[in-house]
Amino acid sequence: MVFPVSAALLDALVLSVVSKEDTYGYKITQEIRDAMEMSESTLYPVLRRLLKSECLTSYDREYMGRNRRYYQITEQGIAQLKVYRSEWLLYKDKISSLISGQAEKEDTV
Amino acid sequence: MTRAEYLAELDSHLITLPREEREMAVRFYEEYFDEAGPEKEQEVIDELGKPYNLAKSIIGETSLYNKSDVYINYKASKPMPKNNTDVFVSLQKPGAFADQPADTTEDIMPKRAGTGAAAQKQDTMPRSGHNSTEPDPNIHFYGANASSENSNEQNQEQKSDNQNNNSNNEGNTSGMFDQYYNKGYEKSSDNPYGKNYTPYSNKKPVSAGKIIFWVLMTIFVIIPFILPLAIVMIIVIPIVMLAIGLVAAVCIVTAVIAIIAGIIKVFTSIPAAIGLAAAGLLAAGIGFMMLSAALAFFFRFLPWVTKKITGFYRRRTEQ
């Protein structure tokens, strides 16, 4: 992908993924990587930041004899996600219409 | 390198972090290896990059909470289509919307600032108010921590210190965007995600560079080499074509005369008449061929060349 991704966009992506259901690090990475090219080393700092800002919480669940750390979205995370979503719509429309000359045709991230 | 070696090395590079942060980070990647499975071990190691660089990205994030530290990896192995380089514009820059009508800009900017401020508030994260050219106090703090690593109490104490420090910086949100982007810029040299990726703030709108490139090309290549050639072509080819046209005209005139002479000769000498008629027809054939060649050159080829040249320049400069 030629377009750089900002920290805010990564936050929004992770919050969106976690808001669907509680999930764990590896799966979040894979889900985001389905949508775009992202280094595996990118996610941890993002999760860390979201945990620190109390947008996410984490808990451990046992899975096949080891602990798996699940992440859950908080009230604050939901509020933040809402902000990101409205910002995203605004941003996306502006960029789409600038880039392709016609909005909605291609939602390139 | 095996997974165990990788994690051990990562851990050793995280020594400047408080113990719990360090454990958390290593644990995260341990779990990551577990999830990926042993068969993907090497793949994950390759993807994560050098432990040192990974550690740097973690430390950058946990001690400074500098958002611009997060980059997406741009894989050098996938060559990008040439044309796409032209669209590298720093969309994220605050000034990206500057070209819009004033009312829209005003509409967007405060909103963005508002969201940024909100995000900052929710962060409750330390954000150093210092410019990144100065060493951040947090780094020293963590560095000091490393030497007294075993003392958990001290750890806690220093942590609360840290919190206090940060609350002082709470109000400093106005320059936030600038700070992000500046940091992104300055950090580019030690970008943990590989040399091939340049963070967005480094990107200049390329069209200016393109224009300069083509101006230089014009001065150093097109003027000394291509232009003389073109002038010669422009002068010589029309002259040659004009000559061809003249020859064609002469041929046709000759043909007409020869044919008329042939018709007259029919009454005196049949063989002479046939010869003249044949010569006349031949001259007419050559004449018409040359005429059509000359016409095709002036009315088809020349406009086509002109269009190509102007189109070439327009494409280079308008992108």
Interface residues (C-beta under 8 A of the other chain):
Chain A: M1 V2 F3 P4 V5 S6 A7 A8 L10 D11 Y24 G25 Y26 K27 T29 M36 E37 M38 S39 E40 S41 T42 Y44 P45 V46 L47 R48 R49 K52 S53 E54 C55 R66 N67 R68 R69 Q76 Q80 V83 E87 L90 K94 I95 I99
Chain B: M24 A25 R27 F28 Y29 E31 Y32 D34 E35 A36 V44 E47 L48 G49 N53 L54 S57 I58 G60 E61 T62 Y65 K67 S68 D69 V70 Y71 I72 N73 Y74 K75 M80 N84 V87 F88 L91 Q92 F97 I108 K111 R112 T115 A118 A119 Q122 D123 T124 M125 Y180 P192 Y193 Y197 P199 Y200 K203
